[in-house]
Amino acid sequence: TYRIAAVEQLNTYANILDVPVNVVYTPAEIIGKIEEFLSNDMILVDTAGRSHRNEAQRDEIIEMINLVKNSDINVDVEIFLVLSVTTKYKDLVAIANAYKPLENIKLLFTKADETHALGNILNMKWYTDAPLSYSTYGQNVPDDIEKLDVQKLAKHLLGGDC
């Protein structure tokens, strides 16, 4: 909600996916909102894109995740650290380090369609030892997100056609 029109964008995506949406403004609200959706098969929580260098904002995201993980709600929690593959490696390392307090994260890479250099995916896998999950290859929701294909990635990194 920190970005102009963020809620409208979430509502647009919710309409495309035909799912309900709700907005949480503080970490204290998260448990109640999740309880409202427990009858659903899956609950997606999209945290606001924040700077990893802003400690207060980063700590708020970590607090929200820990509140859910440590609650009495019986849900499986998957945490995806979303990284742009076009970001410089040094910055990716700083982002990963900022979110080290979160355990069992999975890596999700965006903007794979905007670069020919996908080595950061492998570099971050090695650096974090976190599982690779998904990648986005464009702006079409939900069509341009797919499971990250390690065979395709390896072929690309070795100079083959993708």
C-alpha positions as a printed NumPy array, in Angstrom:
array([[  0.   ,   0.   ,   0.   ],
       [  3.044,   2.272,   0.044],
       [  3.077,   2.604,  -3.722],
       [  0.543,   4.761,  -5.549],
       [ -2.305,   2.571,  -6.849],
       [ -0.883,  -0.578,  -5.206],
       [ -4.277,  -1.691,  -3.892],
       [ -5.897,  -1.08 ,  -7.279],
       [ -3.211,  -3.212,  -8.922],
       [ -3.833,  -6.033,  -6.432],
       [ -7.557,  -5.788,  -7.117],
       [ -6.881,  -6.002, -10.861],
       [ -4.776,  -9.151, -10.399],
       [ -7.42 , -10.622,  -8.087],
       [-10.054, -10.036, -10.78 ],
       [ -7.856, -11.682, -13.432],
       [ -7.293, -14.696, -11.183],
       [-10.898, -14.665,  -9.925],
       [ -9.872, -14.669,  -6.273],
       [-10.912, -12.529,  -3.313],
       [ -8.511,  -9.892,  -1.983],
       [ -8.08 ,  -8.123,   1.318],
       [ -5.543,  -5.564,   2.48 ],
       [ -3.553,  -5.665,   5.707],
       [ -2.025,  -2.411,   6.875],
       [ -0.16 ,  -3.592,   9.99 ],
       [  1.427,  -6.882,  11.074],
       [ -1.097,  -7.13 ,  13.921],
       [ -3.923,  -7.537,  11.374],
       [ -2.463, -10.497,   9.5  ],
       [ -3.772, -13.349,  11.693],
       [ -7.362, -12.114,  11.584],
       [ -7.252, -11.669,   7.818],
       [ -5.803, -15.146,   7.277],
       [ -8.517, -16.635,   9.478],
       [-11.121, -15.055,   7.162],
       [ -9.708, -17.057,   4.245],
       [ -9.056, -20.431,   5.916],
       [-11.811, -22.118,   3.901],
       [ -9.786, -21.511,   0.714],
       [ -7.279, -24.01 ,  -0.671],
       [ -4.519, -21.411,  -0.758],
       [ -3.894, -17.968,   0.673],
       [ -1.37 , -15.754,  -1.098],
       [  0.151, -12.901,   0.874],
       [  1.897, -10.322,  -1.266],
       [  4.003,  -8.004,   0.851],
       [  4.724,  -4.542,  -0.426],
       [  7.941,  -4.189,  -2.358],
       [ 10.238,  -2.51 ,   0.111],
       [ 13.877,  -1.555,   0.253],
       [ 15.973,  -4.14 ,   2.062],
       [ 18.026,  -1.2  ,   3.345],
       [ 15.082,   0.274,   5.264],
       [ 15.311,  -1.622,   8.552],
       [ 11.866,  -0.621,   9.829],
       [ 10.121,  -1.808,   6.658],
       [ 12.184,  -4.998,   6.469],
       [ 11.543,  -5.78 ,  10.13 ],
       [  7.803,  -5.258,   9.607],
       [  7.759,  -7.902,   6.859],
       [  9.776, -10.316,   9.011],
       [  7.455,  -9.655,  11.962],
       [  4.385, -10.355,   9.836],
       [  5.799, -13.65 ,   8.573],
       [  6.866, -14.732,  12.061],
       [  3.426, -13.902,  13.476],
       [  1.865, -16.31 ,  10.979],
       [  4.501, -19.019,  11.434],
       [  4.229, -18.867,  15.236],
       [  0.433, -18.605,  15.396],
       [ -2.042, -21.301,  16.345],
       [ -3.43 , -21.263,  12.81 ],
       [ -2.853, -24.624,  11.163],
       [ -1.441, -23.535,   7.799],
       [  1.589, -24.507,   5.777],
       [  3.702, -21.422,   5.167],
       [  5.87 , -21.034,   2.079],
       [  8.062, -17.949,   1.836],
       [  9.314, -16.759,  -1.529],
       [ 12.086, -14.202,  -1.725],
       [ 11.288, -12.416,  -4.977],
       [ 14.38 , -11.154,  -6.789],
       [ 14.84 ,  -9.536, -10.169],
       [ 17.371, -11.466, -12.211],
       [ 18.492,  -8.113, -13.66 ],
       [ 19.708,  -6.852, -10.265],
       [ 23.476,  -6.669,  -9.713],
       [ 24.873,  -9.668,  -7.814],
       [ 26.261,  -7.51 ,  -4.995],
       [ 22.774,  -6.079,  -4.429],
       [ 21.157,  -9.53 ,  -4.574],
       [ 23.548, -10.688,  -1.857],
       [ 22.619,  -7.657,   0.275],
       [ 18.918,  -8.436,  -0.174],
       [ 19.415, -12.092,   0.745],
       [ 21.448, -11.101,   3.801],
       [ 18.729,  -8.682,   4.918],
       [ 16.184, -11.505,   4.967],
       [ 18.451, -14.144,   6.547],
       [ 16.293, -14.223,   9.703],
       [ 13.615, -15.939,   7.597],
       [ 14.144, -19.668,   7.417],
       [ 13.196, -22.047,   4.621],
       [ 12.766, -19.451,   1.91 ],
       [ 12.425, -20.273,  -1.764],
       [ 13.824, -18.11 ,  -4.537],
       [ 11.503, -16.639,  -7.16 ],
       [ 13.095, -14.656,  -9.98 ],
       [ 11.362, -11.977, -12.028],
       [ 12.276, -10.291, -15.315],
       [ 13.964, -13.29 , -16.921],
       [ 12.661, -11.942, -20.234],
       [ 14.623,  -8.702, -19.784],
       [ 18.138, -10.137, -19.813],
       [ 20.378, -12.642, -21.555],
       [ 22.467, -13.064, -18.381],
       [ 20.753, -15.576, -16.099],
       [ 23.847, -16.458, -14.069],
       [ 22.515, -14.617, -11.025],
       [ 19.924, -17.355, -10.607],
       [ 22.651, -19.951, -10.157],
       [ 24.81 , -17.577,  -8.101],
       [ 21.975, -16.893,  -5.658],
       [ 21.109, -20.589,  -5.435],
       [ 24.708, -21.261,  -4.41 ],
       [ 24.861, -18.272,  -2.076],
       [ 21.614, -18.934,  -0.199],
       [ 21.242, -22.695,  -0.679],
       [ 17.516, -21.933,  -1.005],
       [ 15.432, -23.958,  -3.44 ],
       [ 14.628, -22.408,  -6.801],
       [ 10.895, -22.142,  -7.386],
       [  9.476, -19.951, -10.135],
       [ 10.478, -17.33 , -12.648],
       [  8.552, -14.727, -14.571],
       [  9.097, -14.163, -18.279],
       [  6.857, -11.208, -19.016],
       [  3.982,  -9.045, -17.809],
       [  1.036, -11.337, -18.588],
       [ -0.584, -12.526, -15.359],
       [ -0.702, -15.424, -14.705],
       [  0.612, -16.76 , -18.029],
       [  4.215, -15.559, -17.713],
       [  5.098, -17.276, -14.446],
       [  6.373, -20.823, -14.526],
       [  8.325, -23.311, -12.482],
       [ 11.983, -22.612, -12.955],
       [ 13.283, -25.258, -15.335],
       [ 16.82 , -26.114, -14.186],
       [ 17.564, -28.044, -17.392],
       [ 16.621, -25.027, -19.497],
       [ 18.658, -22.769, -17.196],
       [ 21.704, -25.062, -17.404],
       [ 21.45 , -25.163, -21.192],
       [ 21.27 , -21.378, -21.333],
       [ 24.247, -20.973, -18.976],
       [ 26.31 , -23.392, -21.064],
       [ 25.603, -21.389, -24.216],
       [ 22.863, -23.503, -25.775],
       [ 19.66 , -22.202, -27.281],
       [ 16.729, -21.899, -24.902]])
